[in-house]
């Protein structure tokens, strides 16, 4: 890395390079188009939010909810160990996730309409 670059320049360069890589990998852009896209997008972001201190959350809660939902959907009743290996979690953690998802999805009795 060039030590003469300022942290801000380094950040924008890194952003441009990562966006170019993403464009090549996910959008099948040519290397030239991907590089141009990355640079243009970095300039756009700098113009849009330049000068601001920005915190970008990792959205771990959302990612965990999505993972847990997938685990529940894949659960067959007997595949705790398989899911534990696939998601790199313990057997017990898979069991807790299934229990939590089952409770979250169950209809609560107090929400049912009463017959008179």
C-alpha positions as CSV (number, residue, x, y, z in Angstrom):
1,X,0.0,0.0,0.0
2,X,1.2,3.5,-0.8
3,X,2.1,5.2,2.5
4,X,1.6,8.7,1.0
5,X,-2.1,8.2,0.7
6,X,-4.3,9.8,3.3
7,X,-6.7,7.5,5.2
8,X,-9.6,9.1,3.3
9,X,-8.0,8.4,0.0
10,X,-7.1,4.9,1.0
11,X,-10.7,4.3,2.1
12,X,-12.2,5.5,-1.2
13,X,-9.6,3.5,-3.2
14,X,-10.4,0.4,-1.2
15,X,-14.1,1.0,-1.7
16,X,-13.6,1.4,-5.5
17,X,-11.5,-1.7,-5.7
18,X,-14.1,-3.8,-3.7
19,X,-17.0,-2.5,-5.8
20,X,-15.1,-3.3,-9.0
21,X,-14.5,-6.9,-7.7
22,X,-18.2,-7.2,-6.8
23,X,-19.2,-6.0,-10.2
24,X,-17.0,-8.5,-11.9
25,X,-18.0,-11.4,-9.7
26,X,-21.7,-10.8,-9.3
27,X,-22.7,-8.7,-12.4
28,X,-20.3,-10.3,-14.9
29,X,-18.9,-6.9,-15.8
30,X,-15.7,-6.8,-17.8
31,X,-12.6,-5.8,-15.9
32,X,-12.6,-2.3,-17.6
33,X,-16.3,-1.8,-16.9
34,X,-16.0,-3.1,-13.3
35,X,-13.1,-0.7,-12.6
36,X,-15.0,2.2,-14.0
37,X,-18.1,1.3,-12.0
38,X,-16.1,1.0,-8.8
39,X,-14.4,4.4,-9.3
40,X,-17.7,6.1,-10.2
41,X,-19.6,4.6,-7.3
42,X,-16.8,5.6,-4.9
43,X,-17.0,9.2,-6.2
44,X,-20.8,9.1,-5.9
45,X,-20.6,8.0,-2.3
46,X,-17.9,10.6,-1.5
47,X,-20.1,13.3,-3.0
48,X,-23.2,12.0,-1.2
49,X,-21.8,11.5,2.3
50,X,-18.3,13.1,2.1
51,X,-17.3,14.9,5.3
52,X,-19.6,12.9,7.5
53,X,-18.7,10.3,10.1
54,X,-20.7,7.2,9.2
55,X,-21.2,4.1,11.2
56,X,-22.2,1.1,9.0
57,X,-23.9,-1.6,11.1
58,X,-23.2,-5.2,10.3
59,X,-26.9,-6.2,10.8
60,X,-25.9,-9.3,12.8
61,X,-29.4,-9.6,14.3
62,X,-30.9,-9.7,10.8
63,X,-28.3,-12.2,9.6
64,X,-28.9,-14.4,12.6
65,X,-32.7,-14.2,12.1
66,X,-32.3,-15.2,8.4
67,X,-30.0,-18.0,9.3
68,X,-32.3,-19.3,12.0
69,X,-35.3,-19.2,9.6
70,X,-33.3,-21.2,7.1
71,X,-32.4,-23.8,9.7
72,X,-36.0,-24.1,10.7
73,X,-37.1,-24.5,7.1
74,X,-34.5,-27.3,6.6
75,X,-35.3,-29.1,9.8
76,X,-36.9,-32.5,9.2
77,X,-37.3,-33.6,12.8
78,X,-34.2,-35.8,12.8
79,X,-31.4,-33.8,11.2
80,X,-30.0,-31.8,14.1
81,X,-26.5,-33.1,13.6
82,X,-26.5,-32.4,9.8
83,X,-27.7,-28.9,10.4
84,X,-25.1,-28.4,13.1
85,X,-22.3,-29.4,10.7
86,X,-23.7,-27.3,7.8
87,X,-24.1,-24.1,9.9
88,X,-21.0,-24.8,12.1
89,X,-23.1,-24.7,15.3
90,X,-23.4,-27.2,18.1
91,X,-26.1,-29.8,18.3
92,X,-27.6,-28.0,21.3
93,X,-27.6,-24.6,19.6
94,X,-29.6,-26.1,16.7
95,X,-32.0,-27.5,19.2
96,X,-32.4,-24.1,20.8
97,X,-32.9,-22.4,17.4
98,X,-35.6,-25.0,16.4
99,X,-37.4,-24.5,19.8
100,X,-37.2,-20.6,19.5
101,X,-38.4,-20.6,15.9
102,X,-41.3,-23.0,16.7
103,X,-42.4,-20.8,19.6
104,X,-42.1,-17.6,17.4
105,X,-44.2,-19.2,14.7
106,X,-46.9,-20.8,16.9
107,X,-50.3,-19.1,17.1
108,X,-50.8,-17.8,20.6
109,X,-54.1,-18.9,22.1
110,X,-55.0,-15.5,23.4
111,X,-54.9,-14.1,19.8
112,X,-57.6,-16.5,18.6
113,X,-61.2,-15.1,18.3
114,X,-63.6,-16.3,21.0
115,X,-66.8,-18.1,20.0
116,X,-69.8,-16.9,21.8
